[in-house]
Amino acid sequence: MSKGKDLLITPKTKVGELLDIYPQLEEVLTGLSPAFKKLKNPVIRRTVGKVATLQQAATIGNLPVTEMVNTLRAAIGQELSMDTDNGTDINYVCPGWFSEEKITGQFNAAPVINAGENPMQQIFNHLGKTGKGDIFLLITPFIPVPIIELIRNKGYAHYCRKMTEDLVHTYFYSGDN
């Protein structure tokens, strides 16, 4: 049995793994959302593709994850999924804690990402310098779903603003305590 036949496409499947095993799905995936066209960029594919799951990609592409998974499965002849859990929640609504004046730290990860490097350590270094009750601003060329989930798991609230097609501001807040 080939490696490709062993990979059942699920919301937890990594985008990079999917495209390595099923390169023919690149056209299907990029056709689902304009946001996925960035995967044609080898730098984005190397960085985001390694860590982003289909569940996270669905959030970035503003698609129901079940629809995305089933479209990909249908394209290669896998049985369709009935799972309807979208899982990832990105906050696009301005929260009560948000105030431009509370932004005390920021990091523009776009140059690091565009150079094909992983900005995670730098992001956490900058985030660690932000005090309680202050806001940290992360600037990226796309919605950083994997990063948001990691930082959210550390107890931070977030707020995401798409400034332009290639510019996203994500604000993180740890509370006043």
Beta strands, then each sheet from edge to edge (+ up, - down):
strand 1: 103-108
strand 2: 135-140
strand 3: 157-164
strand 4: 167-173
sheet 1: 1+ 2+ 4- 3+
end
